[in-house]
Amino acid sequence: MVAAAHMPLPSSTAPAGEQRFVLHGVPWQTYVRLRDELDTPGLRMTFCEGTLELMSPSTEHEVAKTTIARLIELFALERDVPLYGYGSTTFRREAKSRGLEPDECYCVGSTLKEFPEFAIEVVLTSGGIDKLPVYSGLGVREVWFWERDAFHIHALRGEQYEPIAASELIPDLDLVALARFVRWPDQHEAVKAFRSWLRNGG
């Protein structure tokens, strides 16, 4: 049993950068209990077959994921794409021994049944659990990674993911163009510029 009191959790006095802690040999029941009881703001947990990662995202991480979400949701509104967002909801599947909170996640065309159709992950630091096997166990159709100022899309084929050039769920969304607006230093100006670009035929 892993004792919560002995775990190095993020605190308000911690450095501004991301913090990651990886624990091994964690039973499923312990993960579920920790996730349910440790309701610390900003604490993310990823669980995969006994390995548990605890992560406290940086301000830069949260700005990036929020900018991406605002732009995607604006695109959906402007193009009348029925998009349903579920933020960083915790998703778990005991049979696959998997669980996590995406940075952002969505369904397209209908509301959530069990798991989202696509998830967004902002990657600013290396290390930690590989998220793709976790998402595969949950049956998430696409995973969009924002890494090195670009989108990298993976589609689920059977039980494995393969890279794809464009989303199959939102095929009209130009991810190369979207990335340009994500990189803008001012979030408000980025959203306004993206709206203008869309309304001018982008």
BAZA-496030 format. One line per field, with one value per atom (N, C-alpha, C): residue in three letters; atom name; x, y, z. Coordinates in nm, 4 decimals. Layout:
! BAZA-496030
code ALA	...
site CA	...
x X	...
y Y	...
z Z	...
***
This chain:
! BAZA-496030
code MET	MET	MET	VAL	VAL	VAL	ALA	ALA	ALA	ALA	ALA	ALA	ALA	ALA	ALA	HIS	HIS	HIS	MET	MET	MET	PRO	PRO	PRO	LEU	LEU	LEU	PRO	PRO	PRO	SER	SER	SER	SER	SER	SER	THR	THR	THR	ALA	ALA	ALA	PRO	PRO	PRO	ALA	ALA	ALA	GLY	GLY	GLY	GLU	GLU	GLU	GLN	GLN	GLN	ARG	ARG	ARG	PHE	PHE	PHE	VAL	VAL	VAL	LEU	LEU	LEU	HIS	HIS	HIS	GLY	GLY	GLY	VAL	VAL	VAL	PRO	PRO	PRO	TRP	TRP	TRP	GLN	GLN	GLN	THR	THR	THR	TYR	TYR	TYR	VAL	VAL	VAL	ARG	ARG	ARG	LEU	LEU	LEU	ARG	ARG	ARG	ASP	ASP	ASP	GLU	GLU	GLU	LEU	LEU	LEU	ASP	ASP	ASP	THR	THR	THR	PRO	PRO	PRO	GLY	GLY	GLY	LEU	LEU	LEU	ARG	ARG	ARG	MET	MET	MET	THR	THR	THR	PHE	PHE	PHE	CYS	CYS	CYS	GLU	GLU	GLU	GLY	GLY	GLY	THR	THR	THR	LEU	LEU	LEU	GLU	GLU	GLU	LEU	LEU	LEU	MET	MET	MET	SER	SER	SER	PRO	PRO	PRO	SER	SER	SER	THR	THR	THR	GLU	GLU	GLU	HIS	HIS	HIS	GLU	GLU	GLU	VAL	VAL	VAL	ALA	ALA	ALA	LYS	LYS	LYS	THR	THR	THR	THR	THR	THR	ILE	ILE	ILE	ALA	ALA	ALA	ARG	ARG	ARG	LEU	LEU	LEU	ILE	ILE	ILE	GLU	GLU	GLU	LEU	LEU	LEU	PHE	PHE	PHE	ALA	ALA	ALA	LEU	LEU	LEU	GLU	GLU	GLU	ARG	ARG	ARG	ASP	ASP	ASP	VAL	VAL	VAL	PRO	PRO	PRO	LEU	LEU	LEU	TYR	TYR	TYR	GLY	GLY	GLY	TYR	TYR	TYR	GLY	GLY	GLY	SER	SER	SER	THR	THR	THR	THR	THR	THR	PHE	PHE	PHE	ARG	ARG	ARG	ARG	ARG	ARG	GLU	GLU	GLU	ALA	ALA	ALA	LYS	LYS	LYS	SER	SER	SER	ARG	ARG	ARG	GLY	GLY	GLY	LEU	LEU	LEU	GLU	GLU	GLU	PRO	PRO	PRO	ASP	ASP	ASP	GLU	GLU	GLU	CYS	CYS	CYS	TYR	TYR	TYR	CYS	CYS	CYS	VAL	VAL	VAL	GLY	GLY	GLY	SER	SER	SER	THR	THR	THR	LEU	LEU	LEU	LYS	LYS	LYS	GLU	GLU	GLU	PHE	PHE	PHE	PRO	PRO	PRO	GLU	GLU	GLU	PHE	PHE	PHE	ALA	ALA	ALA	ILE	ILE	ILE	GLU	GLU	GLU	VAL	VAL	VAL	VAL	VAL	VAL	LEU	LEU	LEU	THR	THR	THR	SER	SER	SER	GLY	GLY	GLY	GLY	GLY	GLY	ILE	ILE	ILE	ASP	ASP	ASP	LYS	LYS	LYS	LEU	LEU	LEU	PRO	PRO	PRO	VAL	VAL	VAL	TYR	TYR	TYR	SER	SER	SER	GLY	GLY	GLY	LEU	LEU	LEU	GLY	GLY	GLY	VAL	VAL	VAL	ARG	ARG	ARG	GLU	GLU	GLU	VAL	VAL	VAL	TRP	TRP	TRP	PHE	PHE	PHE	TRP	TRP	TRP	GLU	GLU	GLU	ARG	ARG	ARG	ASP	ASP	ASP	ALA	ALA	ALA	PHE	PHE	PHE	HIS	HIS	HIS	ILE	ILE	ILE	HIS	HIS	HIS	ALA	ALA	ALA	LEU	LEU	LEU	ARG	ARG	ARG	GLY	GLY	GLY	GLU	GLU	GLU	GLN	GLN	GLN	TYR	TYR	TYR	GLU	GLU	GLU	PRO	PRO	PRO	ILE	ILE	ILE	ALA	ALA	ALA	ALA	ALA	ALA	SER	SER	SER	GLU	GLU	GLU	LEU	LEU	LEU	ILE	ILE	ILE	PRO	PRO	PRO	ASP	ASP	ASP	LEU	LEU	LEU	ASP	ASP	ASP	LEU	LEU	LEU	VAL	VAL	VAL	ALA	ALA	ALA	LEU	LEU	LEU	ALA	ALA	ALA	ARG	ARG	ARG	PHE	PHE	PHE	VAL	VAL	VAL	ARG	ARG	ARG	TRP	TRP	TRP	PRO	PRO	PRO	ASP	ASP	ASP	GLN	GLN	GLN	HIS	HIS	HIS	GLU	GLU	GLU	ALA	ALA	ALA	VAL	VAL	VAL	LYS	LYS	LYS	ALA	ALA	ALA	PHE	PHE	PHE	ARG	ARG	ARG	SER	SER	SER	TRP	TRP	TRP	LEU	LEU	LEU	ARG	ARG	ARG	ASN	ASN	ASN	GLY	GLY	GLY	GLY	GLY	GLY
site N	CA	C	N	CA	C	N	CA	C	N	CA	C	N	CA	C	N	CA	C	N	CA	C	N	CA	C	N	CA	C	N	CA	C	N	CA	C	N	CA	C	N	CA	C	N	CA	C	N	CA	C	N	CA	C	N	CA	C	N	CA	C	N	CA	C	N	CA	C	N	CA	C	N	CA	C	N	CA	C	N	CA	C	N	CA	C	N	CA	C	N	CA	C	N	CA	C	N	CA	C	N	CA	C	N	CA	C	N	CA	C	N	CA	C	N	CA	C	N	CA	C	N	CA	C	N	CA	C	N	CA	C	N	CA	C	N	CA	C	N	CA	C	N	CA	C	N	CA	C	N	CA	C	N	CA	C	N	CA	C	N	CA	C	N	CA	C	N	CA	C	N	CA	C	N	CA	C	N	CA	C	N	CA	C	N	CA	C	N	CA	C	N	CA	C	N	CA	C	N	CA	C	N	CA	C	N	CA	C	N	CA	C	N	CA	C	N	CA	C	N	CA	C	N	CA	C	N	CA	C	N	CA	C	N	CA	C	N	CA	C	N	CA	C	N	CA	C	N	CA	C	N	CA	C	N	CA	C	N	CA	C	N	CA	C	N	CA	C	N	CA	C	N	CA	C	N	CA	C	N	CA	C	N	CA	C	N	CA	C	N	CA	C	N	CA	C	N	CA	C	N	CA	C	N	CA	C	N	CA	C	N	CA	C	N	CA	C	N	CA	C	N	CA	C	N	CA	C	N	CA	C	N	CA	C	N	CA	C	N	CA	C	N	CA	C	N	CA	C	N	CA	C	N	CA	C	N	CA	C	N	CA	C	N	CA	C	N	CA	C	N	CA	C	N	CA	C	N	CA	C	N	CA	C	N	CA	C	N	CA	C	N	CA	C	N	CA	C	N	CA	C	N	CA	C	N	CA	C	N	CA	C	N	CA	C	N	CA	C	N	CA	C	N	CA	C	N	CA	C	N	CA	C	N	CA	C	N	CA	C	N	CA	C	N	CA	C	N	CA	C	N	CA	C	N	CA	C	N	CA	C	N	CA	C	N	CA	C	N	CA	C	N	CA	C	N	CA	C	N	CA	C	N	CA	C	N	CA	C	N	CA	C	N	CA	C	N	CA	C	N	CA	C	N	CA	C	N	CA	C	N	CA	C	N	CA	C	N	CA	C	N	CA	C	N	CA	C	N	CA	C	N	CA	C	N	CA	C	N	CA	C	N	CA	C	N	CA	C	N	CA	C	N	CA	C	N	CA	C	N	CA	C	N	CA	C	N	CA	C	N	CA	C	N	CA	C	N	CA	C	N	CA	C	N	CA	C	N	CA	C	N	CA	C	N	CA	C	N	CA	C	N	CA	C	N	CA	C	N	CA	C	N	CA	C	N	CA	C	N	CA	C	N	CA	C	N	CA	C	N	CA	C	N	CA	C	N	CA	C	N	CA	C	N	CA	C	N	CA	C	N	CA	C	N	CA	C	N	CA	C	N	CA	C	N	CA	C	N	CA	C	N	CA	C	N	CA	C	N	CA	C	N	CA	C	N	CA	C	N	CA	C	N	CA	C	N	CA	C	N	CA	C	N	CA	C
x 0.0848	0.0000	0.0877	0.0604	0.1356	0.0662	0.1365	0.0764	0.0774	-0.0392	-0.0483	0.0383	0.0538	0.1318	0.2790	0.3250	0.4666	0.4969	0.3953	0.4139	0.4557	0.5518	0.5979	0.5009	0.3984	0.2953	0.3314	0.2808	0.3046	0.2428	0.2987	0.2435	0.2498	0.1868	0.1818	0.3188	0.4151	0.5486	0.6460	0.5960	0.6827	0.7214	0.8310	0.8720	0.7626	0.7731	0.6689	0.6644	0.7752	0.7786	0.6985	0.6799	0.6063	0.6822	0.6060	0.6629	0.6032	0.6880	0.6410	0.6994	0.6146	0.6573	0.5980	0.6821	0.6361	0.6574	0.5506	0.5540	0.5219	0.5875	0.5672	0.5064	0.4417	0.3824	0.2612	0.1859	0.0678	-0.0559	-0.1276	-0.2501	-0.3589	-0.4475	-0.5583	-0.6406	-0.6722	-0.7559	-0.6885	-0.5555	-0.4823	-0.4896	-0.4714	-0.4844	-0.6226	-0.7273	-0.8636	-0.8852	-0.8368	-0.8549	-0.7798	-0.6551	-0.5777	-0.6439	-0.6910	-0.7527	-0.8806	-0.9560	-1.0813	-1.0597	-0.9535	-0.9332	-0.8422	-0.7469	-0.6537	-0.7083	-0.7975	-0.8621	-0.7837	-0.6518	-0.5644	-0.5787	-0.6048	-0.6175	-0.4914	-0.5126	-0.4009	-0.3267	-0.3630	-0.2942	-0.3524	-0.2688	-0.3117	-0.2505	-0.3259	-0.2766	-0.2957	-0.1931	-0.2005	-0.1607	-0.2441	-0.2209	-0.2198	-0.1192	-0.1092	-0.0453	-0.1283	-0.0829	0.0162	-0.0211	0.0602	0.1573	0.1746	0.2612	0.1743	0.2053	0.1253	0.2134	0.1720	0.2405	0.1536	0.2152	0.1491	0.2177	0.1393	0.1969	0.1246	0.2034	0.1496	0.1911	0.0970	0.1331	0.1785	0.2656	0.3146	0.2138	0.2350	0.1512	0.1600	0.2799	0.2978	0.2146	0.2132	0.1353	-0.0140	-0.0643	-0.2061	-0.2475	-0.1595	-0.1890	-0.2002	-0.1071	-0.1094	-0.2359	-0.2711	-0.3888	-0.5189	-0.5224	-0.6419	-0.6529	-0.5416	-0.5424	-0.5900	-0.5376	-0.5786	-0.7287	-0.7770	-0.9190	-1.0050	-0.9664	-1.0451	-1.0490	-0.9380	-0.9331	-1.0154	-1.0038	-1.0814	-1.2307	-1.2671	-1.4086	-1.4616	-1.3780	-1.4168	-1.4368	-1.3448	-1.3598	-1.4922	-1.5220	-1.6462	-1.7690	-1.7637	-1.8759	-1.8920	-1.7804	-1.7853	-1.8249	-1.7870	-1.8150	-1.9314	-2.0004	-2.1167	-2.0838	-1.9713	-1.9335	-1.9855	-2.0713	-2.1251	-2.0182	-1.9562	-1.8436	-1.8848	-1.8512	-1.8871	-1.7599	-1.7296	-1.6049	-1.6216	-1.5175	-1.5212	-1.3960	-1.3160	-1.2038	-1.1088	-1.0759	-0.9817	-1.0542	-1.1694	-1.2435	-1.1562	-1.1696	-1.0991	-1.1716	-1.0964	-1.1503	-1.0722	-1.1457	-1.0806	-1.1455	-1.0645	-1.1172	-1.0411	-1.1065	-1.0395	-0.9956	-1.0780	-1.0454	-0.9131	-0.8793	-0.7537	-0.6475	-0.6830	-0.5911	-0.5328	-0.6229	-0.5831	-0.6675	-0.6056	-0.6805	-0.5992	-0.6668	-0.5975	-0.6962	-0.6408	-0.7142	-0.6479	-0.7164	-0.6585	-0.6403	-0.5574	-0.5531	-0.6868	-0.7364	-0.8701	-0.9210	-1.0534	-1.1072	-1.2463	-1.2856	-1.4092	-1.4753	-1.6039	-1.6783	-1.7306	-1.7458	-1.7947	-1.9245	-2.0280	-2.1546	-2.2528	-2.2036	-2.2926	-2.2216	-2.2972	-2.2393	-2.1669	-2.0960	-2.0137	-2.0972	-2.0504	-2.1130	-2.0315	-1.9055	-1.8180	-1.6827	-1.6244	-1.4944	-1.4996	-1.4129	-1.4143	-1.3645	-1.3967	-1.3501	-1.2083	-1.1756	-1.0355	-0.9916	-0.8605	-0.8022	-0.6819	-0.6545	-0.5406	-0.4430	-0.3159	-0.2100	-0.1014	-0.0707	0.0386	0.1649	0.2697	0.3952	0.5045	0.5468	0.6532	0.7799	0.7682	0.8842	0.8826	0.9971	1.0079	0.9940	0.9804	0.9680	0.8231	0.8031	0.6685	0.6134	0.4876	0.4205	0.3877	0.4074	0.3644	0.2115	0.1512	0.0057	-0.0679	-0.0051	-0.0773	-0.1295	-0.0520	-0.1093	-0.2268	-0.2233	-0.3345	-0.4595	-0.4443	-0.5587	-0.6097	-0.5182	-0.5599	-0.6498	-0.6128	-0.6940	-0.8309	-0.8434	-0.9725	-1.0516	-0.9867	-1.0558	-1.0770	-0.9906	-1.0035	-0.9552	-1.0376	-1.0102	-0.8889	-0.8721	-0.7577	-0.6953	-0.5629	-0.4900	-0.4077	-0.4267	-0.3554	-0.2501	-0.1240	-0.0155	0.0287	0.0395	0.1007	0.2435	0.3398	0.4798	0.5702	0.6663	0.7593	0.6836	0.5806	0.5041	0.4326	0.3948	0.3212	0.2304	0.1283	0.0379	0.0886	0.0755	0.1095	-0.0117	-0.0797	-0.2071	-0.1866	-0.2510	-0.2458	-0.3880	-0.4130	-0.5445	-0.5351	-0.6367	-0.6386	-0.6757	-0.5892	-0.6117	-0.6033	-0.7172	-0.7166	-0.6810	-0.5675	-0.5225	-0.3993	-0.3565	-0.2365	-0.2708	-0.1896	-0.2050	-0.1055	-0.1479	-0.0550	-0.0655	0.0465	0.0429	-0.0401	-0.1160	-0.1920	-0.1664	-0.1844	-0.1513	-0.2587	-0.3843	-0.4959	-0.5984	-0.6780	-0.7806	-0.8860	-0.9245	-1.0338	-1.1685	-1.1679	-1.2911	-1.3330	-1.2327	-1.2599	-1.1692	-1.1985	-1.1083	-1.0900	-1.1836	-1.1717	-1.0851	-1.0416	-0.9583	-0.8133	-0.7594	-0.6205	-0.5300	-0.4648	-0.3857	-0.2551	-0.2045	-0.0833	-0.1165	-0.2300	-0.2729	-0.3082	-0.3776	-0.4139	-0.2901	-0.1851	-0.0618	-0.0031	-0.0169	0.0352	-0.0311	-0.1611	-0.2324	-0.2054	-0.1838	-0.1474	-0.0164	0.0741	0.2061	0.2045	0.0924	0.0871	0.1102	0.1834	0.2132	0.0942	-0.0036	-0.1192	-0.2418	-0.2978	-0.4088	-0.5325	-0.5667	-0.6849	-0.6696	-0.5525	-0.5277	-0.5253	-0.4762	-0.4730	-0.6140	-0.7042	-0.8419	-0.9100	-0.8888	-0.9491	-0.8938	-0.7638	-0.7019	-0.7502	-0.7659	-0.8139	-0.9576	-1.0398	-1.1783	-1.1816	-1.0981	-1.0920	-1.0461	-0.9473	-0.8935	-1.0031	-1.0783	-1.1872	-1.2946	-1.3321	-1.4384	-1.3968	-1.2659	-1.2152	-1.1801	-1.2342	-1.2160	-1.1080	-1.0497	-0.9417	-0.9893
y -0.1196	0.0000	0.1238	0.2168	0.3415	0.4427	0.4979	0.5937	0.7325	0.7977	0.9307	1.0309	1.0138	1.1096	1.1076	0.9996	0.9865	1.0235	1.0681	1.0977	1.2425	1.2711	1.4092	1.4857	1.5448	1.6128	1.7582	1.8189	1.9594	2.0463	2.1631	2.2564	2.3961	2.4918	2.6289	2.6949	2.6363	2.6940	2.6296	2.5344	2.4651	2.5586	2.5262	2.6081	2.6164	2.7177	2.7416	2.6343	2.5608	2.4598	2.3364	2.2502	2.1265	2.0362	1.9612	1.8621	1.7266	1.6237	1.4884	1.3934	1.3022	1.1967	1.0667	0.9647	0.8356	0.7293	0.6572	0.5502	0.4186	0.3120	0.1795	0.0841	-0.0195	-0.1193	-0.0702	0.0192	0.0760	-0.0058	-0.0630	-0.1381	-0.0455	-0.1026	-0.0265	0.0435	-0.0277	0.0288	0.1498	0.1445	0.2566	0.3786	0.3554	0.4663	0.5298	0.4481	0.5016	0.5821	0.5292	0.5991	0.7321	0.7308	0.8547	0.9578	0.9128	1.0062	1.0659	0.9829	1.0306	1.1199	1.0937	1.1659	1.2877	1.2817	1.3939	1.4912	1.5738	1.6686	1.7999	1.7878	1.9044	1.9760	2.1053	2.1781	2.1618	2.1238	2.1109	1.9797	1.8906	1.7621	1.6642	1.6156	1.5181	1.3825	1.2783	1.1425	1.0600	0.9845	0.8897	0.7536	0.6535	0.5190	0.4191	0.3308	0.2273	0.1024	0.0040	-0.1281	-0.1193	-0.0491	-0.0439	0.0716	0.1469	0.2653	0.3895	0.4746	0.5947	0.7184	0.8098	0.9380	1.0477	1.1324	1.2518	1.3715	1.4615	1.5754	1.7029	1.8064	1.9392	2.0271	2.0679	2.1422	2.2844	2.3338	2.4701	2.5686	2.6959	2.7996	2.7942	2.7737	2.7649	2.6508	2.5382	2.4225	2.4563	2.5202	2.5513	2.6577	2.7538	2.8553	2.7898	2.7003	2.6333	2.5510	2.4724	2.3855	2.4668	2.5785	2.6619	2.7362	2.7836	2.8492	2.7528	2.6308	2.5299	2.5036	2.4880	2.4615	2.5758	2.6992	2.8139	2.8214	2.7927	2.7991	2.6880	2.5679	2.4567	2.4811	2.5289	2.5541	2.6691	2.7676	2.8755	2.8227	2.7378	2.6766	2.6014	2.5218	2.4435	2.5339	2.6445	2.7378	2.8042	2.8501	2.9195	2.8262	2.6990	2.6040	2.5102	2.5368	2.4587	2.3097	2.2816	2.1438	2.1142	2.0147	1.9840	1.9221	2.0053	1.9657	1.9732	1.8695	1.8631	1.8420	1.9382	1.9353	1.8832	1.8134	1.7541	1.7851	1.8818	1.9313	1.8233	1.8273	1.7324	1.6319	1.5842	1.4812	1.3576	1.2925	1.1668	1.0532	0.9757	0.8583	0.7357	0.6294	0.5090	0.3851	0.2808	0.1505	0.0435	-0.0144	-0.1118	-0.2347	-0.2808	-0.4030	-0.3896	-0.2672	-0.2424	-0.1834	-0.1596	-0.1003	0.0301	0.1183	0.2468	0.3592	0.4765	0.5931	0.7191	0.8302	0.9588	1.0736	1.1954	1.3171	1.3811	1.3915	1.4613	1.6099	1.6772	1.8230	1.8815	1.8331	1.8668	1.7441	1.7293	1.6179	1.6523	1.5851	1.6203	1.4972	1.5118	1.4238	1.5088	1.4473	1.5171	1.4530	1.5354	1.4866	1.4365	1.3950	1.3478	1.3628	1.3568	1.3752	1.2490	1.2648	1.1583	1.0372	0.9192	0.7951	0.7319	0.7056	0.6514	0.7211	0.7316	0.7949	0.8950	0.9967	1.0962	1.0370	1.1065	1.0610	1.1082	1.2291	1.2695	1.3505	1.3408	1.4081	1.4889	1.5947	1.6823	1.6733	1.6565	1.6514	1.7519	1.8405	1.9365	1.8754	1.8663	1.8050	1.9113	1.9521	2.0520	1.9939	1.8822	1.8180	1.6700	1.6068	1.4637	1.3836	1.2534	1.1672	1.1366	1.0517	1.0150	0.9007	0.8717	0.7601	0.7944	0.6976	0.7112	0.7098	0.8170	0.8306	0.7437	0.7097	0.6375	0.5012	0.4188	0.2927	0.3135	0.4234	0.4524	0.4850	0.5732	0.6097	0.4906	0.4043	0.2854	0.1970	0.1808	0.1012	0.1607	0.2910	0.3585	0.3652	0.3331	0.3339	0.4715	0.5678	0.7037	0.7035	0.7528	0.7373	0.8166	0.9392	1.0210	1.0872	1.1019	1.1779	1.2833	1.4082	1.5204	1.5688	1.5545	1.6053	1.7421	1.8381	1.9666	1.9610	1.9509	1.9327	2.0042	2.0781	2.1564	2.2485	2.3135	2.4146	2.3597	2.2337	2.1738	2.0631	2.0307	1.9216	1.7906	1.6849	1.5498	1.4622	1.4147	1.3460	1.1955	1.1195	0.9739	0.9200	0.8236	0.7608	0.6149	0.5700	0.4331	0.3364	0.2388	0.1324	-0.0003	-0.0572	-0.1768	-0.1369	-0.1867	-0.1527	-0.0642	-0.0199	0.0626	0.1940	0.2954	0.4236	0.4355	0.5062	0.5382	0.6878	0.7511	0.8947	0.9208	1.0291	1.0724	1.2212	1.2666	1.4052	1.5037	1.4588	1.5468	1.4670	1.5367	1.4690	1.4074	1.2858	1.2216	1.2586	1.3104	1.3512	1.4928	1.5812	1.7179	1.7431	1.6828	1.6877	1.8259	1.9164	2.0509	2.1452	2.1013	2.1863	2.1776	2.2912	2.2990	2.3112	2.2010	2.1994	2.2778	2.2898	2.3713	2.5181	2.5614	2.6993	2.7210	2.6244	2.6365	2.6547	2.5816	2.5903	2.7306	2.7989	2.9364	3.0264	3.0070	3.0912	3.0483	2.9189	2.8730	2.9361	2.9582	3.0131	3.1628	3.2312	3.3751	3.3993	3.5027	3.5267	3.5775	3.6386	3.6941	3.6102	3.5433	3.4510	3.5208	3.6352	3.7074	3.7497	3.8034	3.8451	3.7254	3.6126	3.4913	3.4471	3.4504	3.4087	3.5042	3.6338	3.7303	3.7133	3.6950	3.6788	3.5515	3.4451	3.3188	3.3326	3.4057	3.4291	3.5073	3.6088	3.6864	3.6000	3.5178	3.4274	3.3319	3.2776	3.1859	3.2564	3.3771	3.4500	3.5048	3.5077	3.5525	3.4358	3.3193	3.2035	3.1089	3.1257	3.0383	2.8963
z 0.0000	0.0000	0.0000	-0.0881	-0.0929	-0.0044	0.0917	0.1843	0.1234	0.1196	0.0603	0.1338	0.2646	0.3423	0.3063	0.2453	0.2115	0.0672	-0.0047	-0.1461	-0.1638	-0.2533	-0.2768	-0.3654	-0.3063	-0.3838	-0.4067	-0.5159	-0.5424	-0.4339	-0.4125	-0.3164	-0.3733	-0.3046	-0.3534	-0.3520	-0.2748	-0.2670	-0.3658	-0.4455	-0.5403	-0.6536	-0.7249	-0.8390	-0.9437	-1.0304	-1.1301	-1.2372	-1.2607	-1.3656	-1.3313	-1.4311	-1.4089	-1.3122	-1.2340	-1.1440	-1.1764	-1.1801	-1.2075	-1.1037	-1.0574	-0.9661	-1.0168	-1.0333	-1.0844	-0.9774	-0.9463	-0.8477	-0.9164	-0.8724	-0.9324	-0.8304	-0.8797	-0.7921	-0.7150	-0.7753	-0.7093	-0.7467	-0.6511	-0.6830	-0.7379	-0.8184	-0.8761	-0.7678	-0.6611	-0.5561	-0.4899	-0.4789	-0.4206	-0.5114	-0.6405	-0.7369	-0.7273	-0.7281	-0.7243	-0.5959	-0.4842	-0.3573	-0.3572	-0.4057	-0.4102	-0.5016	-0.6173	-0.7115	-0.6515	-0.5796	-0.5231	-0.4009	-0.3246	-0.1989	-0.2122	-0.3042	-0.3200	-0.4234	-0.3819	-0.4720	-0.4731	-0.4989	-0.5021	-0.6356	-0.6368	-0.7641	-0.8502	-0.9759	-1.0691	-1.0635	-0.9718	-0.9629	-1.0643	-1.1553	-1.2560	-1.2218	-1.2431	-1.2210	-1.3476	-1.3816	-1.4929	-1.4394	-1.4663	-1.4138	-1.5278	-1.5266	-1.6298	-1.5711	-1.5448	-1.5013	-1.3844	-1.2798	-1.1596	-1.1497	-1.2568	-1.2544	-1.2457	-1.1493	-1.1249	-1.1372	-1.2233	-1.2372	-1.1780	-1.0960	-1.0441	-1.1061	-1.1626	-1.2324	-1.1936	-1.1675	-1.1423	-1.2595	-1.3459	-1.4664	-1.4365	-1.5220	-1.5098	-1.5685	-1.5418	-1.6016	-1.7537	-1.8064	-1.9524	-2.0105	-1.9421	-1.9846	-1.9893	-1.8840	-1.8760	-1.9773	-2.0029	-2.1041	-2.2416	-2.2729	-2.4034	-2.4212	-2.3207	-2.3366	-2.3421	-2.2698	-2.2733	-2.4060	-2.4587	-2.5896	-2.6977	-2.6958	-2.7935	-2.7828	-2.6608	-2.6412	-2.6933	-2.6622	-2.7076	-2.8602	-2.9242	-3.0703	-3.1346	-3.0834	-3.1387	-3.1206	-3.0038	-2.9778	-3.0637	-3.0897	-3.1796	-3.3213	-3.3663	-3.4987	-3.5072	-3.4047	-3.4047	-3.4104	-3.3388	-3.3392	-3.4759	-3.5327	-3.6617	-3.7760	-3.7664	-3.8749	-3.8428	-3.7325	-3.6910	-3.6780	-3.6146	-3.5822	-3.4415	-3.4254	-3.2924	-3.2027	-3.1224	-3.0387	-2.8924	-2.8160	-2.6747	-2.5925	-2.5061	-2.4315	-2.2900	-2.2421	-2.1079	-2.0268	-2.0749	-1.9961	-1.9492	-1.8196	-1.7593	-1.6699	-1.7158	-1.6430	-1.6227	-1.5082	-1.4847	-1.5558	-1.6355	-1.7030	-1.6573	-1.6227	-1.5720	-1.6320	-1.6502	-1.6920	-1.6150	-1.5160	-1.4295	-1.5072	-1.6015	-1.6758	-1.7513	-1.7920	-1.8640	-1.7713	-1.6462	-1.5480	-1.6002	-1.6462	-1.7032	-1.6435	-1.6326	-1.5878	-1.6058	-1.6341	-1.6472	-1.6568	-1.6583	-1.6896	-1.8112	-1.9243	-2.0399	-2.0076	-2.0860	-2.0740	-2.1188	-2.2311	-2.2810	-2.3562	-2.3647	-2.4424	-2.4938	-2.6013	-2.6701	-2.7327	-2.7583	-2.8477	-2.9621	-3.0782	-3.1967	-3.2415	-3.2550	-3.3077	-3.2041	-3.0881	-2.9813	-2.8479	-2.7418	-2.6087	-2.5617	-2.4528	-2.3970	-2.3578	-2.3989	-2.3550	-2.2429	-2.2668	-2.1628	-2.1633	-2.2835	-2.2984	-2.4137	-2.4108	-2.5188	-2.6495	-2.7596	-2.8905	-2.9197	-2.8739	-2.8894	-2.7689	-2.7424	-2.6272	-2.6725	-2.5982	-2.6269	-2.5114	-2.5441	-2.4445	-2.4808	-2.3881	-2.4063	-2.3474	-2.4279	-2.3843	-2.3852	-2.2666	-2.2545	-2.1954	-2.1239	-2.0630	-2.0957	-2.0895	-2.1184	-1.9894	-2.0041	-1.8885	-1.8557	-1.7580	-1.7179	-1.8007	-1.7790	-1.8456	-1.9904	-2.0788	-2.2176	-2.2190	-2.2655	-2.2589	-2.3618	-2.4731	-2.5783	-2.5323	-2.4603	-2.4122	-2.3159	-2.2410	-2.1504	-2.2322	-2.3307	-2.4148	-2.4959	-2.5386	-2.6122	-2.5262	-2.3996	-2.3088	-2.2828	-2.3019	-2.2853	-2.4161	-2.5279	-2.6567	-2.7154	-2.6816	-2.7356	-2.8802	-2.9722	-3.1154	-3.1630	-3.1129	-3.1532	-3.0319	-3.0361	-2.9353	-3.0084	-2.9679	-3.0286	-2.9299	-2.9662	-2.8827	-2.9346	-2.8440	-2.8759	-2.8216	-2.9112	-2.8711	-2.9704	-2.9168	-2.9990	-3.0951	-3.0438	-3.1181	-3.2401	-3.2357	-3.3481	-3.2967	-3.3771	-3.3434	-3.4034	-3.3268	-3.3715	-3.3385	-3.4422	-3.4263	-3.4401	-3.3509	-3.3556	-3.3559	-3.4447	-3.4566	-3.4128	-3.3420	-3.2916	-3.4031	-3.4241	-3.5222	-3.4467	-3.4172	-3.3331	-3.1909	-3.1423	-3.0074	-3.0093	-3.1276	-3.1402	-3.2102	-3.1830	-3.2512	-3.3654	-3.4690	-3.5769	-3.6069	-3.6445	-3.6754	-3.8004	-3.7987	-3.9151	-3.9363	-4.0592	-4.0935	-4.0499	-4.0464	-4.0111	-3.9333	-3.8537	-3.7754	-3.8669	-3.8356	-3.9074	-3.8463	-3.7260	-3.6585	-3.6977	-3.7176	-3.7629	-3.8842	-3.9979	-4.1127	-4.1726	-4.1521	-4.2106	-4.1277	-4.0121	-3.9280	-3.9743	-4.0180	-4.0649	-3.9425	-3.9059	-3.7837	-3.7965	-3.9167	-3.9370	-3.9130	-3.9685	-3.9455	-3.7993	-3.7393	-3.5987	-3.5120	-3.5426	-3.4643	-3.4668	-3.5783	-3.5861	-3.4830	-3.4628	-3.3671	-3.2223	-3.2009	-3.0663	-3.0219	-3.1177	-3.0840	-3.0550	-3.0820	-3.0547	-2.9055	-2.8693	-2.7275	-2.6467	-2.7132	-2.6432	-2.6760	-2.5754	-2.5982	-2.6548	-2.6001	-2.6465	-2.7925	-2.8263	-2.9637	-3.0582	-3.0098	-3.0922	-3.1278	-3.0310	-3.0552	-3.1534	-3.1350	-3.2275	-3.3693	-3.3806	-3.5126	-3.5808	-3.5028	-3.5588	-3.6070	-3.5318	-3.5739	-3.7059	-3.7169	-3.8416	-3.9577	-3.9314	-4.0357	-4.0845	-3.9907	-4.0283	-4.1092	-4.0678	-4.1344	-4.2702	-4.2927	-4.4233	-4.5143	-4.4814	-4.5700	-4.5299	-4.4107	-4.3657	-4.3384
***
